[in-house]
Amino acid sequence: MPKKTVKDLELKGKKVLVRADFNVPMKDGKISNDNRIQAALPTIKYVLEQGGKAIVFSHLGRVKTEEDKAGLSLAPVAERLGELLNKNVKFVAQTRGEELESAVDGLSEGEVLMFENTRFEDVDGKKESKNDPELGKYWASLGDVFVNDAFGTAHRAHASNVGIASNVESAAGFLVEKEINFIGGAVDEPKRPFVAILGGAKVSDKIGVIENLLSKADKVLIGGGMTYTFYKALGKGIGSSLLEEDKVSLAKELIEKAGDKLVLPVDSVVASEFSNDVETEVVEGDVPEGKMGLDVGPKTVELFAKELEGAKTVVWNGPMGVFEMSNFAKGTSDICEVLAKLDDATTIIGGGDSATAAQQLGFEDDFSHISTGGGASLEYLEGKELPGIAAISDK
């Protein structure tokens, strides 16, 4: 059943609750990267253009104690949002109470108010994170309609998403709608051939994704640290590479089940220790004793490029190596380049480290979609129902 989007709501004169994802990196009280604020602008601007009164809120960081609150106020975010919107954003340093209620009631059409970090409610009994019904009901009472534009928390049932949506008419913002269309579309109705690339350190983080995508994709290419758990399952030498011993039998099962659908690296960039300052070499097949695999090698990139020829849908989650170190970033960078050159393909990065890698390596504009949610996109790729999306009103 398709979900309502912000365009399905009557917004004029309405108090519009907008759950954004403003969980931005902060350094010394200053925002070090405002990508997430920029990403929320289309939805907020649309609400204002339609004559709505925007009440914007988000979580920021993890708040467990009163002391945590000091560095995690949304005040700097409200200031930055005002600069980007080129209008005053009224900030209320409360998550509930009379001051907030009268500020909301005093809003005129086209005005924006932001209230304090929703996780400040977690100090006394995790009310936000545990979806306290009273809190969800209270926040819902502040508005006439609710727009959820925070995909990054869609895999969690919190008071600020599921709690509010359970009490008032709700819709997806443009960002959440885009995630539903791209990731949901890729998993449910992909244009074929459909190729999935899965990297990252651990098989255990990706079991559900691998299993789900093996049943949907035409090929699943494996890279990153989890390669060596699969190598071990095949009886190959892995030296001192990362290994999840307790997942070897599972890796073996996946290899047997997948047949030629599962494609593993054929060479590795290895070093004697986990450091950017040691000598590296490329080895094919087995990793020698005393060495560890820290990136895929050039022959693997060639192999993967061949498997990707003609692909119409590609989903990528997880880097090919330790991309944070320049000596082991080439595999990830080369795969970015291969995907950037694909003709007529929908290319999707499923959040997390692969999204960071693509952005840092300068390939951000070469993909059809880069997901804004790490954990949420992973669970979506697993085929799980995300509570934050399930709670949005159906059309």
N, C-alpha and C positions, 0 to 999 in steps of 0.2 A: 504493500500500500504506500503510494508516494506521500511524502511529508509536506506539510504547508511550508512555504518559504515566506520571507518578509514581504514579498510582493502580493501575497494572498491576504494580507492584513489591512484593515482600514486604520490608518495611522493619524489622520488629521485631528488635532486637538487631544490626542490620546497620550497618556503617560506610558512610555514604552521602556520596559525593562530590557537592557541589553547586556547579556553575559558575554564579555570579551575574554580573550586570553592575553592578559598583560603580564604574564609571568616572565618578565624581561631580566636579563643579567644586569646586576647593579655592582658598582665599584665605588666605595667611599661615598655612598648616598647619591651617586650619579648613574644614569642609565648608560651602559656601555654599548648596547645594540638595540635600536628601536624598531626592528623588523616587525615584531608582533603588533606594535601599535599601528604601524603603517598598514599592516594587513587588515586591521579592523575598520579602517577609514571608510571603505565603500559602503558598508552596512550602516554605520553611524550617520554618514552624510545623507544616505537615502532616507533614513528616518526623519532627519531634520528638513530635508527638501519637501517631504510629504506633509510637513506641518506637525510632526510628532514632537513630544517633549522627551528627550533621551535621558534615561537614568542608567548610567553605565557602571559596571562593577566587575571585579575579577579577584582571583587569588594571586598571591605573590609569595613564592618560597614556602617553606614549612614553618609553621608557627606552633611551638609546643609550650612555651613558657612566656610569661610577661616580658622577660628580657628580650625574647626574640622579636617582639613588636618594634623595638627601637629602630632596627635597620630595615624593616619590611613594610613601611607605610607606602601607600599608593600616591602620596602627595606629589612626588617628582613625576610620576606617570601622568597625573592629571594636568600638571604644568606642560609637559611635552605634548599631550593630546591637544591642549589648547593652542599651542604653537602650530601644530600640524593642521588643525581645523581653522586656524586664523580667527578664533573666537574665544571668549571667556568660558572656561569650564569651572563651574562652582564645585569646590571640593568640600565634602563633609567628612570630618575625621571620626566618624561613627559607623557602626554596622546596623544600628537600630536606635530607636528613641525619638524624643520630641523634636530635637534639632533637625534630624534627618527628615522626619515626616513633614514639618512645616516648610523645609527647603524644597521638598518634592511638590508640596501643594502650591508653592509660590512660583513654580516654573511656568514660563510662557511658551507658546509654540516656537519651535526652532532653537530652544535653549538646551544646554547640556549640564547635567549634574553628575558628579562621580562620588560614590561613597567608598569607605575604607575597605581594605583587604578582607575578603570574606573569611579567610582562615584565622583572623583574630578571634573568630567564634570557636576555634578549636582549643583555645587555652583552657576553657572550662568545660571539659567533657566532649571534645571533638564534635560539636554540634553541626558544623559545616560538612566535615568529611564523612560523618556517619548519617548524613541526611536526616537530621532531626526534623520530624514532621511539623512541629510548631514554628521552627525557624523558616522552613520553606513556605509555610502558609503566611507568615509575617511578611517576608520579602515579596511574595506574590501580591499581598494587599497594598503594596506601594504603587502598583501599576495597573494599567488596564489590559495590556497584552505583554507577552514575553518573547524576545528574540534571542535564541541561543546561537552565538557565533564563536564558541570556544570548543573547537574540535579536540584540542589537546587534553581536555578533561572528559571527553565523551565516553571513555571507557570506565568512568567512575560514577557511581550514583551519589551525588552530593546534593546538599540543600539548595545550592545556587544553580543547579541545572534541573535534575529530576524533581527535586522538592518544589520548585516554583512551577515547573511545567505541569505538575499534578493538580495545580490549583487555579490555573488561568490559561486562556487560549494562548498557544505558543506556535512558533515557527522557526525554521532554520534561517540564519543570516547567510549572506553571500558566500562567506568562507566555508561554513559547514556544508552548504549546498554543493559547493565545488568539490569538497572531499567526498561527499556521497556519490556525486556523478562520476568522479575519476576513479577512486579506489573501489567503490561499490560496483561501478560499471565494469572495471577491469576484472574483478573477481566473478561477477555474475554473468556478464554478457560480453566477453572480450572479443575484439576482432582478432582473427587468427592469421598466421601463427602467433601464439601467446607464449612469451619466454619470461621466466622469473629468474632473477639473479639474487642469490642470498649469500651475504657475507657476515662479518662480525666474528666475535671471539668464540661464542659457545653454541653448541648444538641445542643445549637445554633451553636457551632463549628462543629458539626457532622451531622446536618440534612441531607445534600445532600449525605453524605457517608452512613448513615443508610438507607435512601430511596433506594439508588442504590444497596447496598449490600443485602437488603431484597429481591430484585428481582433476585439476582444472587446466594446468598449463601443458603446452606441447613439449617444453624442455624446462628443466630446473638446473641452473648453473650454480655450483657451490664454490665459494672462495672464503678468504679470511681465516682466522684461527681455527674455525671448526673443521677445516679441511683435514686436519691431522687426526681427528677422531675417526673420520671416514677412512683415512689411510690405514690406521691401525686395524680397522674392521676388515680391510683387504689384506692384512698381513704385511703391509709395507713398513719400512723403517722410518721412524719419525724423529730420531735423535732426541733432543730435549725440547721439542716443540710442545705447544699447549695441547693438553690432552684431557678429555673428560672420560676417565676410565670407566665410570658407571654408565656411560652412554654408548660404549663400543658395540654392544649387542644390538641396541636400537639402530645404530648407524648401519649395521650389517643387514638388519631387517628392511630398512629403507632402501638400501642398494638392491636387494633381491626383489623387492616389490616394484621398484621403479624401472628396472631394466635399463635400456639405453636412454630413457627420459632424463635420468640424473647424470650430469656431466661434472666431473671433478678436475681440478687443476692437474697439469702434467709436469710443471716445474715450479720451483720456489726460489725466492731470494732468501738466502740463509746467512746467519751470523752466529758467532760463538756466545753472544750475550744480548740481552734486551737493551740495546743502546744505539744511539745514532753515530757514535764515535768509533765503532769497530769496523773491521774489514768485512765486506760482504762478497758473496759469490752466488751464481745461479747454478742450481743443481736440478737434474731431471729425475723424476721418480723419487726413490728413497732419500730421506734426509740423513746425512751421515751422523754418527755418534758425536756428541759434543757440540752439535750445531742445532739451531732452531729456525723453523720457517717463519718469516715475518712479512712476506708479501708474495703474491703470485708472480711468476716469471713471464718473460716475453712470449714463450710458446703457448702459455695458457691464454694470454691476451689474444693471440692469433686464433687459437681454438674457439674461444668465446665469441670473437668477432665473426667467425664462420657460422657458428650456431645462431647468431643474431641476424644474419643476412636475411632480408625479406620479412623480418618480424613486423607485425602490425600493432602489437601491444607488448610493452615491456614494463615489468614492475621490478624495482631494485630496492632491496633493503639490506644494509650492512656493507661496510667497506671491504676491499679485497686484501688489505694489509694494515699495518700500523701507520695509518696515513698521517698521524700527528708528527711522525719523524720523517724528514725529507727523504732519507735513504729508502724508506719503505712506503712511499706515497705513489710511486709510479704506476703500480697495478691499478689503483683506484682512479688515478688521473687518466690512464689510457682507456679504461672502461668508460669513463665520462665522455671521452673523445669519440669512442666508437658509437655510443648512444646519440651523441650530438649530431653525428653524420647520417643517422638512419633516415631514409626517405619515407615520408607518409606514415610514420609510426606514432602511436600515443606512448610517450615515455613518462613513467611515474616513479618518483623517488618516495619511498614510504617512511619519511621522517627520520629522526634520530641521527646517528653518526654519518650515514650516507648523505643525508641532506646537508649536514655541516660540511662534509668533505666537498660536495659539489659547489657549495657557496664559497668556501675558502679557496678552492682551486679555480674559481672564476667561470664555472659552467652553469650558473644559476638560470640564465636566460635560455639555455639550450634544451630544457626539459618542458614537456607539456604541463607537468604539475609536480611541485615539491610539497609534500604533505607537511602540515604544521604540527602534527601530533606524532611523537615517537611511539609511546605505548599504545595510543589509540589506533594508530595506523597498523601496528603489528597485530592487534586483536581483530581489526577489521579484515586484514589479510588472512587471518585464521578462520574467518567465516563466522566469528562470534557476533552476537547481537550487542551493540553498544548501548548501555542504558540511557546515556545522554541524548542519543538520537531516537531510540525507541519511545522516549517520553514526549517527543515533539508531536503536536496534533497532526492527525492524518488529514489529507485534503478532503 
